[in-house]
């Protein structure tokens, strides 16, 4: 047995000792994930069982908005190039040259072709190798055999999803009724006004969990968001690998309590309760977002270790809103709200992580109305790590 296999077996043993079975139970009896899932070196297990197998929500489509545009993504030890080909279709490739492995690109931008900076092997935006200097001297060398390693990539509702595993079921099977659930909002047409990246000293799961529970709001955000959020509705039943919960708001949840006079008009086409509330959704495992009456705000979280994660924040609005008079001044208030909430969430998350590292930390119980989405993730994660009904959505409460 290899050292890698021994390490994985050891990690599985640590997690099983923490009782994933208890986390897979319905919310009325289930427990939170074992602390070891947040604090140990099980990051390698997450990378293999979650990040290399599942469809990953990696942000908004307009982050690669034009032909021959690209953006690099570093996700759980894997570097990916997202690129739009000449037809405008999105492609995803491993960020490694097929010659001797050099990293091809960094950051984002536009270029005529993808060229290796080491030996100038050059690839088109469909991944094919179009130039390999001096390789005509190599016996039986065929450029067609050395295109970029490609991955599956799909766009839904203006979001991008990438999958590294060719055997994972198709995205629409995994998402189930995700598109229908969000049909009231014109999500596909929204424009990203800011994409911010930061590092947070907590486990990636913890960051996504706090975005999807109401329990902490009066204690972590008593002034900034206090009084804006009414008690939420019960979590919606879902047929896919996501969880979602709707709640009414007093004003808009996308602005601070003292900035409500700067609110934009509701998104075009919204009616009924959607004009007075917000839907919080977590597309397992990596992406969560809030679809409000006037704005969409999105977070992604990726592990940098057990105790650190890279977080990406995106703010999105209808193009009609952004074209209105005084939009820039109002927009700044929306961005400030996102930053203010993060400034309050991050110390709470760091402190939670400190507590989780206590050797006597234990699994806890969920509040059924205020934390059902966190419980839904715990059940989904337990199933994925246990390889029980993998990729097939989350069991209902």
N, C-alpha and C positions, 0 to 999 in steps of 0.2 A: 504494500500500500504506500502511496506517495505521501510526502509531507503535506501537500495540499488537501488530500483526502482525509488525512488525520486531523488537520485543522478544521475542515468542514464538519467531520463527525463530532469533534469536540464542541464546536459551536452549536450544532443541533442538540447535543446533550445538554448544554447550558440552557437553551431555550426550552427544551422539553421539561427540564426540572422546574422551570418557572410556570408550567402549566398553561400552554397555549390552549388546551382543551377548555379551560375555564373562560378564556377570552372568546371562544367560538360559540358560547351559549347565548341565547336571547338576552336582550338588555335587562329584563326584569330579574335575571339571576346571574348574568355574565359579569366577568371581572375585566378590568383594564389589562392591557398587555403587561407581561412580566417586566419589571424594571431592567432586567438584563437586555431586553430588546432595544433599550435606549442608551445603555451605558457601557456595554462590553465591546470587545473587538468583533462582534457579530456582523460588522459592516461588510465583510466578505460574503457572508451568507445573504445579506440583503442584495448585494450586487448580483449574485448568481441566481437567486430565487425570484427576485423582483425586477431589478433593472435590466437584466439580460433576457427576460422572458416575457414581460408584460408590455402592452401598449403604454407609452409614456406621453402625457400631455406636456409639451415643451414650449408653450406660449402661443402668441397670436401670429396669424399668417402674415400680417403686414410687416413683421420684423425682417422678412425677406420679400420685399414688395415688388421688385421689378426683374425683368429678364437679365440674366447673367449677374444677379446679385447673390451674395452668400453671407452666411453667418456661421461661426463655429460654436458648438455647444460642448461643454465638458461635463459629462454626466457619470458620476460614480465610477471613475477610472476609465471611461470611454470617451474619446473625442470624436465628434460627429461634425461633418460639413452639411449644412442645409443650403441648397442652391436651386435657383430657378433656371430651367433650361430655356432655349430659344423659343419654345412653344408656350412658355409661361407656367409649365408644370413644375411642381416642387419635387426635388430629388434629395436623397440622404445617402451620404457616403462615409466610410471610415476615413478619418483624417490621417492617412498614412500612405506614403508612396509605395507602389508595387515594385519598385526597384530594390531599395534597401531600407525602406521603412521610415524615411524622414517625414516629420510632421509637415503638412502641405500649407496650411493656412492658419491664421490667427485673427480673432476679432471679426469684423464684418466689413463689407464693401462691395465693389463691383470690379469685374475683370473680364477680359475677353476669353480667357481660358484659365484652367487651374494648373499652375506650373510649379514643379518641385524646385525649391531654392538650392538644392544640393547638386543635382546632375541634370536638371532641366527636362526631366520627363514631363510631358504636358498632356492634360486630359481635357476633353470637352465637358460641357455641363450635363451631358447624359452619362458621364463616367467613363467613356471609352478613351483609350490611350491613342493620342493622335500624333505624338512625336516622342522618339526615344533616340537621342543623338548617338551615333556611332554603333548602335546595336545591330546594324546590318552585318557586322563581323561575327556575331554570335550565331552558332549553328542552330538552325530550325527555330529561330526566334520569330514569334508571330504576335504582333501587337494586339490582336483580338483576344489573346489569352491573358492580358495584363491590364484590363480595365480596373477601375476602382472597386473596392468591396462596397456593395450597395446594400441598403436596408429598406424596409417597407416604410412608407410615409404617406399619410392621408391628411386631408383638411376637412373639418366639420365645423360649421357655425363660426368660421373665422379662427378656429383653433387648429394647431398642428399637433399631430400624433405620430410618434416614431416607434417602431418595433424592431428589435435586433434579432428576434427569433423567427425563422421562416415557418415554424410549426405552430406558432400561436394562432388561434382562430382569428378570422377576419375582424376588423375593427367594428363593423356594425353589429356583429354578434356579441362582441365584448361590451359595446356601449348600450345595447338594448334600446330602451325608450328614451335615451339621453336627448336626442334631437327633438322629439315630440314634447318632452317635459319643458324645454326652453323655447318653444315656438312663440310665446307671446312677445318676446324681445327680439329686435332686429340685430341679433348678435353678429351675423356675418358681415354686416355693413359698417360696423363700428370702427373708428380710427383710433390708433394708439397715440396718445399725446406724450407719454413718458414711459420709458423702460429703465428701471433703476435696479442695480445689482448691489448686494451687500452680503457680508458674512455675519452669521449669528452663532453665538456659542451655546448651541443646544443641538439635540438630535433632530434630524430632518422630519421625523414623524411628529415630534412635539410641536414644531412650528406649524405644520399643517393642521394639527388637531386644534390648536387654540383659535384658529380662524373659523372653525366649524362648531363652536360651542358658545351658547349664550350665558353659561353659568358665571363666567368671569367678568362679564360686562360691568355690573355695578361696583365691583371691587377693584378692578384694574383701570377702568375708564369712568370713574364716578362723575367727573366734571366734563371731560371732553365729549363723551357720548351719552352721559347720563340723561335718562328720560326720553331718548329718541326711540328706543326699541321697546315695543310691546312684547309680552310673552309670545313665543313663536307657536305656530301650528305644529302638530305632530309631524315627525319625519315622513316624507312621502314614500310609499312603496315604489321600488325601482326594479326594473328587469335587467339592469346592466351593472357593470363594475363602477358604480358611482353612488354617492349618497347626496340627498338634497333636502332642504328644509326652508319653508317660507315663513316670513313674519312681517306683520304690519309695523310701520314706523310713524312717529310724529314728525312730519317733515321728511327730509331725505337722510338716509343713513350715510350718504356719501359726503356730508359736510359736518363740521363740528357743530355742537349745539348753539354756539354763539355766532355762527356764520350762515344761518338758514336763509337770511335775506339775499344771499348770493346764489340761490339755487337756480339751475337751469330748468327749462320746461321739460315735461316728461318726454321720453323717447317717442318718435313717431309710431303710431299704430297701437300703443299701449292703451288698455282700457280696463275697467273694473278694479279689482284689488291690486293688480300689478302697478297701478299708478300711485299706490300708497304703501309700498312695502319693498322688501328685498328678498331674493332667493339666494341662499348660500349653498353652493354645490362643491363637492370634492370628487373630481375624476381621478380615481385611484390609479397609480399611487402618488403622482408627483404634482398635480395641478389642482388648485382650488380657486374659486372665483365667487364674486357677489354680483348678481344682476339686479341693479336697483332701478328705481323709476327713471333716473336721469343719467346714470353712468354704470359702467362695468369696471370693477377692479379685480385684478388677477394676481395670484401668487404661485410661484413654483418654488420647490425646495429640493435640493440635491445634497447628498452626504459628502462631506469632506473628512469624515471620520465619525466616530461615535458621538463626539461632543461638539462638532461644528458642522454647519451646513451653509451652502450658498443659496441665497434667496433672490429671486427675481420678482420685481413688482411692476405691473403694467396698469396704466389707467387708460380707459377707452371711452369714447363718446360718439354720438351720431354726427355725421358730417354736417347736417343741418344745424346742429347746436353750435358747432365750431365756426360756422359761417355767420353767426348772429353778431349784432353790435355788442361790444363790451365783453366778448367771449374770453379774451385773454385774461382780463382781470378776474373774472369768475373762476376760470380754470385754475389759477394759482391757489384759490381757496380750496379747491378739490384736492390738489396735490398736497397742500399743507395738512389736510385732514388725514391723508394716508400716512404722512410722516409722523404726525402727532400720535396716531394710534400705535404705530410701530415703536415709537419712543417709550410708550407705556408697556407694550407687550414684551419687548425684548428683556428688560430687567426681570419681569415675572418669569419668563422662560428660562433665563439663566439660573434664577433661584430654584425653579422646579428641577432643573438638571442637577443642581447641587444636592437636592434632596433625594433624587433618584439614585445617586451614587452611594448613598448610605447603605452599608451591607445589610441592614435590617429593613430596607424599603420593601414594601409588599404590594401586591395587586389590590386595587380598590374597586368600589362599586360606582356605577353610573347613575346620574340623575336622569330619569327617563325622558322628560320633556326638553331639558336644557343641554343634554349631551348625547342624543341618539346617533348623530353622525359620527362621533368619535367611537361609539360602540360598534357602529356598522363597519368602520375601518378595521377595528380590532378583529371582527369576525372574518372580514375579507383577508386580512394579513395572515391570520391563523390558518385559513384554508390554503393560501398560497405557499406558506412555509411547510405546511403539512402535506402539500400536494394532494389535497382533498378537493375535488371538483375545481381544478385550477382554471383561471381565466373566465369563469362562468358567472360572474356577478357576485353579489353579496346576499347571504341568507337574510330573510326578513326577520324582524323582531317577533 
